[in-house]
Amino acid sequence: MARIHPYEDTGESDVEIAAWGMAYEDGRTEVVGSGQRLVLASPERVAAWFSRDEVTAQLVWLAPATVASLGPDLAA
């Protein structure tokens, strides 16, 4: 979850990572950030929770991890 903060009197924005989480197949979404742990009904509710005043929250989805292959010279 990234929050976008507008700078005063400019057209620029600052972005911060507000929380990390996981969305489950049933829609339930669990996030941890800023000293809080939340379980909400959907990712959209998480975005609404972190959006306040002029701050806009945006979901950022990461691609699934891939298996790294190491050559024999790099293996520990």
C-alpha positions in Angstrom: 0.0 0.0 0.0 1.5 3.3 -1.1 0.3 6.7 0.0 0.7 9.7 -2.2 1.2 13.0 -0.5 0.9 16.2 -2.5 3.6 18.9 -1.8 2.1 22.2 -0.9 1.9 24.8 -3.7 3.5 22.5 -6.3 2.3 19.9 -8.7 4.7 17.3 -7.3 4.0 14.4 -5.0 5.8 12.3 -2.4 5.2 8.6 -2.1 5.6 6.4 1.0 5.0 2.7 1.6 2.2 2.7 4.2 1.7 -1.0 4.7 2.5 -4.5 3.5 -0.1 -7.1 3.2 -1.7 -10.1 1.5 -5.1 -10.5 -0.2 -6.6 -14.0 0.2 -8.9 -15.8 -2.4 -12.0 -15.0 -0.3 -11.2 -11.3 -0.6 -10.1 -10.8 3.0 -7.0 -8.6 3.2 -4.5 -8.5 6.0 -2.0 -5.6 6.2 0.7 -4.5 8.7 2.1 -1.0 8.8 2.7 2.0 11.1 2.4 0.0 14.2 -1.0 -1.5 13.3 -2.3 -4.7 12.0 -5.6 -4.7 10.1 -7.8 -7.4 8.6 -10.4 -5.9 6.2 -13.0 -7.4 3.8 -11.2 -6.3 0.6 -8.2 -4.6 -0.8 -10.4 -1.7 -1.8 -11.3 -1.2 1.9 -7.6 -1.1 2.8 -7.0 1.6 0.2 -9.9 3.6 1.7 -8.6 3.1 5.2 -5.2 4.6 4.3 -6.6 7.5 2.2 -7.2 10.6 4.3 -7.7 14.2 3.6 -5.4 15.0 0.6 -3.5 11.7 0.9 -4.4 9.1 -1.7 -3.6 5.4 -1.1 -2.9 3.2 -4.0 -2.5 -0.6 -4.1 0.7 -1.9 -5.6 0.6 -5.5 -6.6 3.9 -7.4 -6.8 4.5 -10.3 -9.2 4.9 -13.8 -7.8 8.5 -14.7 -7.0 10.4 -16.8 -9.4 12.9 -19.5 -8.6 16.5 -18.3 -9.0 19.0 -20.6 -10.4 22.6 -20.5 -9.3 25.5 -21.9 -11.1 27.8 -24.3 -9.3 30.3 -21.4 -8.8 27.7 -19.3 -6.9 26.2 -22.0 -4.7 27.1 -21.8 -1.0 
